[in-house]
Amino acid sequence: MHAEEEHIVEFKVLFKVLIALFMLTGLTVLAGSVDLGYFSVAVALLIATAKASLVVFFFMHLKYEGGLFKIMVLLAFVILAIFIGFTFFDVAFRTN
Amino acid sequence: MTHNTSKDYIGAKIGMWLFLFTEILLFGGLFVLYSVYLHRYPEEFHLAGQELNVYFGTANTLVLLTSSFSMALSITALQKGNKKLCMILLTITMILACVFLFNKYLEWGAKIHHGIYPDSPTLLERPKGEIIFFGLYYVMTGLHGLHVLIGSFIILIVLILVAKNRVTSSDFVAVENTGLYWHLVDMIWIYLFPLFYLVV
């Protein structure tokens, strides 16, 4: 096996990621209790994306995978962003 | 043989990721629905969202994050050759999955007890936006809950494979792919939680 496949993520690193995830959860609950109007959705999604990135890069080992995996995952999320984003543009700017 | 295993290893993981992309698109479609209806009925979503229990939602978030953590730890333990620790951690992950589902059961139970479930007479009397909010709530958390249920069964299977030495420290892709699935389920909840319990 190649070295990159055998990469072992240490317990300590995973624990730090868990603490960060807990703190971000606290932050999102806190942000939810403040009325930020339209920004509240953006803030919530931003924090959620930070959490999801931690999960993908450390728990799912993407940080330690080769370029192919990184490009594949990036592509999948770009496609998702296009189809959610473009639908939303249509809805937001449509005048009846 | 070692060479072949190494080739299979990357192929197996790519296959798993490709499957996960289809899952992302499945939930992505539902997130599109959510965002369009949130835009159309902001007040109704706000009122309906306040009826969900933030404490339940937060507790379940912490439970699921911790289960993802123990799942990731189990892979590290197996890679280091600690079979027993790996099995303990997989069991913990499964228990946390059950805790999550039990919380969901209590939560849904309370809502259903108050007459709020899809197509219920009480719900149908409400404004259209609130009907859609609870419809999306049941569909999205229900589909997610189904994934948690399936995930815990797969973890059980992998736990048995580890116990029987069919999955070992030199051939652990089954645990890793199970982990990938489990983390995706966690990731979807990371988005569901603020959208239903907090934002609106």
Interface residues (C-beta under 8 A of the other chain):
Chain A: M1 H2 E5 E6 I8 V9 E10 F11 L14 F15 V17 L18 L21 F22 T25 T28 V29 A31 G32 S40 V41 A44 L45 I47 A48 K51 A52 V55 V56 F58 F59 M60 H61 E65 L68 F69 M72 V73 A76 F77 I79 L80 F83 I84 T87 F88 V91 A92
Chain B: T2 T5 S6 Y9 I10 K13 I14 W17 L18 F21 I24 L25 G28 F31 V32 S35 V36 L38 H39 R40 V54 T58 T61 L62 L65 T66 S68 F69 M71 A72 L73 I75 T76 Q79 K80 E176 G179 L180 H183 L184 D186 M187 I190 Y191 F193 P194 L195 Y197 L198 V199
